[in-house]
Structure formats: structure tokens, C-alpha cells
Amino acid sequence: MIRESKTLIENLDNKFLRKYHWRYHILVVDNHFYDCCSFFLQAYHYPDKLHYSYDLVEFDHDKAKYGQVMRDLKAHTNLSIEYRDTHHLVHPGTDVVFDPSHGHAFSTGYHEHQQ
């Protein structure tokens, strides 16, 4: 098993707590801005609207390494996997200035009177 797979599985086992009323899935991001692949554990607690995201591993683009890490991950867990690619970013329609569900509890709007 390669180093990236070991790091991913170790971090996954530390963060995946299997708590009652929690949903978990893995998010894989092909990040073309930083030329890397990133893996996250996404966690959702039932009554809360806040989503939790834990970094599992990040490594430079390499098809062989990515394929090996994915094989090791799928052999280790049956969690669902969501894939995202920064080449296909989707604008929400309007700029988000307040979003308590994703950790933005305060307005992110710009204050013109401040510099």
C-alpha cells in the first residue's frame, strides 16, 4: 500500500466515528487550480444544518497514484463517494453572502465604508 493510501485510511478511521444520527460520505475533488487531488470526509448531523468537512489526504495529479488510492479506499470502506472537478464549477445563480449551513454564520457581504 502506498503512503498516500495509508494516510487516507488512517485519517478516515480517525474521523469516521459512526455516531448516531450522522451521515457520512467521501468527497473527491480533482483540483485543477492547485494541480492536485483532494479527499474529504463529509459529515452531516441530523437536526443541524451545518455540514462538517474533514481533510483526509491531498496529493499531486498522478493517474497511477490516484487509481491505486481509489482501489485501496474502496477495498477499505463502503462509504459512498462523490466526485467533483474544478473544471465544472457551477455558480449558484446569485452571490452567496449569508449561508449558515456551510459555516458562514455572518454576512460575507462587502462593507463599502471600510477599507
C-alpha positions as CSV (number, residue, x, y, z in Angstrom):
1,M,0.0,0.0,0.0
2,I,1.4,3.4,-0.9
3,R,2.0,6.2,1.5
4,E,-1.0,8.3,0.3
5,S,-3.4,5.4,0.8
6,K,-2.1,4.7,4.3
7,T,-2.5,8.4,5.2
8,L,-6.1,8.4,3.7
9,I,-7.2,5.3,5.6
10,E,-5.6,6.4,8.9
11,N,-7.3,9.8,8.7
12,L,-10.6,8.2,7.6
13,D,-10.6,5.8,10.6
14,N,-9.8,8.7,13.0
15,K,-12.6,10.9,11.7
16,F,-15.3,8.4,10.8
17,L,-16.8,8.0,14.3
18,R,-20.1,6.2,13.2
19,K,-22.2,8.4,15.5
20,Y,-25.9,8.1,15.9
21,H,-27.9,10.5,13.6
22,W,-24.9,11.3,11.5
23,R,-24.5,10.7,7.7
24,Y,-21.1,10.4,6.1
25,H,-19.7,10.2,2.6
26,I,-16.3,10.8,0.9
27,L,-15.8,13.7,-1.4
28,V,-13.0,13.5,-4.0
29,V,-12.0,16.8,-5.7
30,D,-9.9,17.0,-8.8
31,N,-8.5,20.4,-8.2
32,H,-7.0,21.9,-11.4
33,F,-6.3,25.2,-9.7
34,Y,-3.6,23.6,-7.5
35,D,-2.9,20.6,-9.7
36,C,-3.8,18.1,-7.0
37,C,-6.4,15.6,-5.9
38,S,-8.0,16.1,-2.5
39,F,-10.1,13.7,-0.4
40,F,-12.5,14.8,2.3
41,L,-14.9,13.1,4.7
42,Q,-18.2,15.0,4.7
43,A,-20.4,14.6,7.8
44,Y,-23.9,15.7,8.5
45,H,-25.7,15.7,11.9
46,Y,-29.4,15.1,11.7
47,P,-31.0,18.2,13.2
48,D,-28.1,20.6,12.4
49,K,-27.9,22.3,9.1
50,L,-24.1,22.7,9.4
51,H,-22.0,20.4,7.2
52,Y,-18.6,19.2,8.5
53,S,-15.7,18.5,6.2
54,Y,-12.5,16.8,7.2
55,D,-9.4,16.7,5.1
56,L,-8.2,13.2,4.6
57,V,-5.3,13.4,2.1
58,E,-4.1,15.6,-0.8
59,F,-1.5,14.7,-3.5
60,D,-0.3,15.9,-6.9
61,H,-2.0,14.8,-10.0
62,D,-0.8,11.3,-11.0
63,K,-3.2,8.9,-12.7
64,A,-1.4,5.8,-11.4
65,K,-1.3,7.1,-7.8
66,Y,-5.0,8.2,-8.0
67,G,-6.1,4.8,-9.3
68,Q,-4.2,3.0,-6.5
69,V,-5.5,5.2,-3.8
70,M,-9.1,4.7,-5.1
71,R,-8.7,0.9,-5.2
72,D,-7.3,0.9,-1.6
73,L,-10.1,3.2,-0.4
74,K,-12.9,1.1,-2.0
75,A,-11.3,-2.1,-0.5
76,H,-11.3,-0.5,2.9
77,T,-14.8,1.1,3.1
78,N,-18.3,1.0,1.5
79,L,-19.0,4.7,2.1
80,S,-20.5,6.5,-0.9
81,I,-18.1,8.6,-2.9
82,E,-18.9,11.9,-4.6
83,Y,-16.7,13.3,-7.3
84,R,-16.1,17.0,-8.1
85,D,-14.0,18.6,-10.7
86,T,-12.9,22.3,-10.7
87,H,-13.2,22.4,-14.5
88,H,-17.0,22.2,-14.0
89,L,-17.7,24.8,-11.3
90,V,-21.4,25.8,-11.0
91,H,-22.4,29.3,-10.0
92,P,-25.4,29.2,-7.6
93,G,-27.2,32.0,-9.5
94,T,-26.6,34.8,-7.1
95,D,-23.6,35.6,-5.0
96,V,-23.8,33.9,-1.6
97,V,-23.4,36.4,1.2
98,F,-25.1,34.5,4.1
99,D,-25.1,30.8,4.4
100,P,-25.4,29.3,7.9
101,S,-25.5,25.8,6.6
102,H,-21.9,25.9,5.4
103,G,-20.2,27.7,8.3
104,H,-20.9,31.3,7.1
105,A,-22.8,32.4,10.2
106,F,-22.2,36.0,9.5
107,S,-22.7,38.1,6.3
108,T,-19.8,37.9,3.9
109,G,-21.0,40.9,2.0
110,Y,-18.5,43.7,1.4
111,H,-18.7,46.8,3.6
112,E,-18.0,49.8,1.3
113,H,-17.4,52.2,4.1
114,Q,-14.5,50.0,5.4
115,Q,-11.1,49.7,3.7
